[in-house]
Amino acid sequence: MKIEYLKMKTALLFLVFILPLAFSLQPLSAADRPNVLFIAVDDLNVWVTHLGRNQQAMTPNIDRLASRGITFEHAYCAVPACEPSRAALMSGQRPWTTGCYRNSDEWLQIIPEGQGLSMRFKEAGYHTVGAGKIYHSDERFESEWTEYMDGSPYSNSGNVPKDQGYHEPLLMDIEDEDISDWHIVDWCIEQMNTKRDEPMFIACGLHKPHLPFAVPRKYYNAFPLEDIKLPPFLEEDLDDLPPAGVRMAGAQNDYKRFQENGRWKAAIQSYLATCAYTDMNIGRLLDALDKSPIRDNTIIVLWGDHGWSLGEKKHFRKFALWEEPTRMPYIWVVPGMTKAGTQSTRPVDLMSIFPTLCELTDISIPKYVEGVSIVPLLKDPQANWGIPAITTYVYQNHAVRSERWRYIRYADGGEELYDHSKDPYEWTNLALDPTYTSVKLGLRAWLPTEEAPPWPYRK
């Protein structure tokens, strides 16, 4: 009798305590996983209203998204160029591992097929759909997606020359629908409203504000040319840079041309207008999500592939390792985790996207992924961190960004060091001051000790 009693008691304990715990430790089934809305924006720097870097910016919809979740104030790209930035983010591997450093590198020949982020979701039972620019130039491995929008009927530029609105005046009138981004958003909205048995990974890749800075004239009208202000600028800014930094600035290119044609303010007007066009499309996406059947169970992550310079350090475009070309908006909304309208000052880079999304959706993180999950910061934006953001541009050129410092080391050994607590626009290079030797050594320790040679020269 005693033995039978003990058996019954053990069975009861198992049913009440052990069995529920066992079930709670089981991986989530595909049906229980949240949806993901993955918004990629091309060439978008931190000229968004809620970050305050440029008081002229008007981005109410990006700000609306930020008000729902967490913004990382100091978020940085892996590479300040479209192709290698996206290849690193989507593959989970840094350029010094893959050898994909430049836009001219052929990522499709460098990154193994089946390694991409969307493939991990597809294997986990997600319906993975994509539209627009997720990898470079709308390229992709078809096997990594359940479905991808055919963008061939649409123009990414509105069929205007690439310099319009930048070096040259806007000469053509176009409408919202003339640019492919309008149709990309339409297609993603359709996906949101298509009933499926499995969760969805929806990747929405917007091309603007990539050149040409040509959008409907109404967006230009919102930024009168006579009111445009130049960014903070120091004429002698390049004087304390090493030769490699001066070469990277490329002052003899766009900067010289803008000095000659007098269109520097017009270029800024055009960029602000093009960002406003992109903000409009993001607003359409958010409005549709709010009305869709997946509105309550969708993780949102918005990222720009890198920043953009508009004259700071006599540099224009991306392709450099300073603050402006490497920093971009980075916003997360995670139902039940992120708090509305919060910001984190912790430095993070876009290599965090792959592992963070995997952790949030209970998908195992592949061993080849080199980024660090920022789930601790999504839960507590001011949690102890201590991990800097690292950016690479071209073989053996790197920047390390901590909460206070930016350290740059070039392939020839040239160095720059900036104290952002006193010098937010990086006007004073402290690298040659022996007072900061220990700071440089601490930041340098984060740089790779081995680096893959550039494609196509690697074996």
Secondary structure, DSSP 8 states (H G I E B T S, - for coil): -HHHHHHHHHHHHIIIIIHHHHHHTS---GGGS-EEEEEEETT--S-SGGGTS-TT---HHHHHHHHHSEEESSEE-SSSSHHHHHHHHHHT--HHHH---STTS-HHHHS-TT-SHHHHHHHTT-EEEEEE-SSGGG---GGG-SEE---TTS-SS-S--TTBTTTB-------GGGSHHHHHHHHHHHHHTS--SS-EEEEEEE-TTSSS----HHHHHTS-GGG-------TTGGGGS-HHHHHHHTTTTHHHHHHHH--HHHHHHHHHHHHHHHHHHHHHHHHHHHHSTTTTSEEEEEEESS--EESGGG-EES-S-SHHHHB--EEEE-TTTS-TTEEE-S-EEGGGHHHHHHHHTT----TT--S---HHHHH-TTS-----EEEE-STT-EEEE-SSEEEEE-TTS-EEEEETTT-TT-----TT-GGGHHHHHHHHTTS-SS----TTT--
